[in-house]
């Protein structure tokens, strides 16, 4: 009969004739679980072994002697006395060998039936109480039960299962190796891309250097050329976002000049408009001629102001659009910070400039353009002490970095606001000598020179003509920047 372990479901074969009606305790050799093997219903009870097949007596002490037979013991032939004579009850015989479970491992000749699960053979404990684990014999002293060879069908199934497991494990290992190789290749490609991305295109680097040289010259033509050079550098190297920040910086400087000029036109417009209104109100003699002159002048100022405002709006939109994306993607880059700080400082947003300068100070950046933004923000403050501190910073910066002509121009404008025209003229004269093409500085200097006084009427007795007024040297330099006056 076949029995199955209740814990690990290992199937064993057991001779049902060795199992009594009340069952026998057996132990699974795989999981060492002890359970009761019951004989199937309808099976014949276990019969006592025949005398001829009685095993040899064990070396145990013989049982107590029974009453001898009437005609003596069994003869040497091993045959019992004749049935005519009543034989006494035989002596108790030793217990048969405990039943041993063997797994279903037979060949087709030795075992019929479907293939069953293989497993190690358990040991039966007999009909008595189960032997506790500590009293069981060790594996060295335990005699293994008989083994039945495995059937060919079951053996093929087991071999297929084992080969499938081995093949599956190998496949998983190869899949893991392939994934690891792919990950390493992707990491290497990313590293190469990142390394090459940090390499600046030589042509872009040259164009950017050219743009910085033009930026320092500070005249309107150089600022426009610098913006074009920076744009070309950005087009040559898409990863060189610093060139885009430099474009914004050039646009900010152009916007500053346009704003200053527009403010000057506003003041002139207000002055001429007030004079025109007073002239129309008083109507003095010959007022019509003066009224026509003022009207034409006001009309020209209005057209010039509208043109400046349009140019300023275009440059402000360009600078603001560039800085908006750069501040979002690269908020801590030095090129972005200096362009942003100057945009806020020259535009009157001193709080925004302070925030950009604070981020630059946190990185301990040393850049004259950042110092220019700091001094400009203070020079435009409403507080007199801060304005004086800003003017001092601009003057110190122009002396420490004479190549930074924008510091001189801003210092001259601050001096004009402070009604220190002579100092402003001196600085503007030095600026024009450094760059004779600086039309912005020349125009400001010319506006600061007072117009010459009208000549006095000639005396009737004088034979020689009186000399005309001496023109200030700075005005001459402003009108003829190629030959600055010394």
Residue pairs with C-beta under 8 A, 6 or more apart in sequence:
1 13
1 14
1 15
1 16
1 19
1 39
1 40
1 43
2 11
2 12
2 13
2 14
2 104
2 116
3 11
3 12
3 14
3 26
3 37
3 101
4 10
4 11
4 12
5 11
5 12
5 28
5 30
5 31
5 33
5 35
5 119
5 122
6 33
6 35
7 28
7 31
7 33
7 35
8 28
8 30
8 31
8 33
8 119
9 117
10 28
10 30
10 31
10 103
10 117
10 119
10 120
10 122
11 103
11 104
11 116
11 117
11 119
12 26
12 28
12 101
12 102
12 103
12 104
12 119
12 121
12 122
13 101
13 102
13 103
13 104
13 111
13 148
14 26
14 37
14 99
14 101
14 102
14 124
15 99
16 39
16 40
16 43
17 43
17 44
17 46
17 47
18 24
18 46
18 96
18 99
19 37
19 38
19 39
19 46
19 99
20 39
20 45
20 46
20 127
21 39
21 45
23 36
23 37
23 38
23 39
24 36
24 37
24 99
24 124
24 125
24 126
24 127
25 34
25 35
25 36
25 37
25 124
25 125
25 126
25 127
25 128
25 129
25 130
26 34
26 35
26 36
26 37
26 99
26 101
26 122
26 123
26 124
26 125
27 33
27 34
27 122
27 123
27 124
27 125
27 130
28 34
28 35
28 101
28 119
28 122
29 101
29 119
29 120
29 121
29 122
29 123
29 145
30 119
30 120
30 122
32 133
34 125
34 130
37 99
37 101
37 124
48 93
49 55
49 93
49 96
51 78
51 80
52 78
54 93
55 94
55 96
55 97
57 94
58 94
60 94
63 91
63 92
64 91
65 91
66 88
66 89
66 90
66 91
67 88
68 88
69 81
69 87
69 88
70 81
70 85
70 86
70 88
71 81
71 85
74 80
74 81
80 87
81 87
95 126
98 123
98 124
98 125
98 126
99 124
100 121
100 123
100 124
100 145
100 146
101 121
101 122
101 123
101 124
101 145
102 121
102 145
102 146
102 147
102 148
103 118
103 119
103 120
103 121
103 147
103 148
104 111
104 113
104 115
104 116
104 117
104 118
104 148
104 150
104 151
104 154
105 111
105 118
105 147
105 148
105 149
105 150
105 151
105 154
106 148
106 149
106 150
106 151
107 149
107 150
107 151
107 152
108 151
108 152
108 153
110 148
110 149
111 148
111 149
111 151
114 153
115 151
115 153
115 154
115 155
115 157
116 154
118 150
118 154
118 158
121 144
121 145
121 146
121 147
122 145
123 142
123 145
125 131
136 142
150 158
197 239
198 239
200 237
200 239
200 240
201 236
201 237
201 240
203 233
203 236
203 237
204 232
204 233
204 234
204 236
204 237
204 240
204 243
205 233
207 229
207 230
207 232
207 233
207 236
207 243
208 229
208 230
208 233
208 240
208 242
208 243
208 246
210 229
211 225
211 226
211 227
211 229
211 230
211 233
211 243
211 246
211 250
212 226
212 246
214 222
214 223
214 225
214 226
214 229
215 222
215 223
215 226
215 246
215 249
215 250
215 253
216 403
216 404
216 405
217 405
217 435
217 437
217 438
218 253
218 405
218 406
218 409
218 435
218 438
218 440
219 435
219 437
219 438
219 439
219 440
220 254
220 257
220 439
220 440
221 437
222 435
222 437
223 250
223 253
223 254
223 257
224 250
224 254
226 246
226 250
227 247
227 250
227 251
227 254
230 243
230 244
230 246
230 247
230 250
231 243
231 247
233 240
233 243
233 246
234 240
234 241
234 243
234 244
234 247
237 243
241 326
241 329
241 330
241 333
241 336
242 333
242 335
242 336
244 322
244 326
245 322
245 323
245 326
245 333
245 335
245 336
245 338
245 339
246 335
246 339
247 318
247 322
248 318
248 319
248 322
248 323
248 326
248 339
248 343
249 335
249 338
249 339
249 342
249 369
251 315
251 316
251 318
251 319
251 322
252 315
252 319
252 339
252 342
252 343
252 346
253 342
253 346
253 406
254 315
255 312
255 315
255 316
255 319
255 346
255 347
256 346
257 440
258 308
258 311
258 312
258 315
259 312
259 346
260 413
261 308
261 440
262 305
262 308
262 309
262 312
264 447
265 301
265 304
265 305
265 308
266 305
268 301
269 298
269 301
269 302
269 305
272 294
272 297
272 298
272 301
273 298
275 294
276 291
276 294
276 295
276 298
279 287
279 290
279 291
279 294
280 287
280 291
319 339
319 343
320 343
322 339
323 336
323 339
323 340
323 343
326 333
326 336
326 339
327 336
327 340
330 336
331 359
332 359
332 363
334 360
334 363
334 365
334 367
337 356
337 357
337 359
337 360
337 365
337 370
338 360
338 367
338 369
338 370
338 373
340 352
340 356
341 353
341 356
341 357
341 360
341 369
341 370
341 373
341 374
342 353
342 369
342 372
342 373
342 376
343 349
344 350
344 351
344 352
344 353
344 356
344 373
344 377
345 353
345 373
345 374
345 376
345 377
345 380
346 373
346 376
348 380
350 377
350 380
350 381
353 373
353 374
353 377
354 377
356 373
357 370
357 373
357 374
357 377
360 367
360 370
368 397
368 400
368 401
368 404
368 407
369 404
371 393
371 397
372 394
372 397
372 404
372 406
372 407
372 410
374 393
375 390
375 391
375 393
375 394
375 397
375 407
375 410
376 390
376 394
376 410
377 390
378 386
378 387
378 389
378 390
378 393
379 387
379 390
379 391
379 393
379 394
379 410
379 414
380 387
380 390
381 387
381 390
387 414
387 417
387 418
390 414
391 411
391 414
391 415
391 418
394 407
394 410
394 411
394 414
395 411
397 404
397 407
398 404
398 407
398 408
398 411
398 427
401 407
402 434
405 431
405 434
405 435
405 438
408 427
408 428
408 430
408 431
408 434
408 441
409 428
409 431
409 438
409 440
409 441
409 444
411 427
412 424
412 427
412 428
412 431
412 441
412 444
413 424
413 444
415 421
415 423
415 424
415 427
416 424
416 444
416 448
421 448
424 444
424 448
425 445
425 448
425 449
425 472
425 474
428 441
428 442
428 444
428 445
428 448
428 474
429 445
429 473
429 474
429 477
429 484
429 485
431 438
431 441
432 438
432 441
432 442
432 445
432 474
432 477
432 478
432 481
432 484
433 477
433 484
433 486
435 441
436 481
436 482
436 483
436 484
437 481
438 481
439 481
441 478
442 477
442 478
442 479
442 481
443 478
445 474
445 475
445 477
445 478
446 475
446 478
446 479
448 474
449 472
449 474
449 475
449 478
452 468
452 469
452 471
453 469
455 466
455 468
455 469
456 466
458 465
458 466
473 485
473 486
474 485
476 485
477 483
477 484
477 485
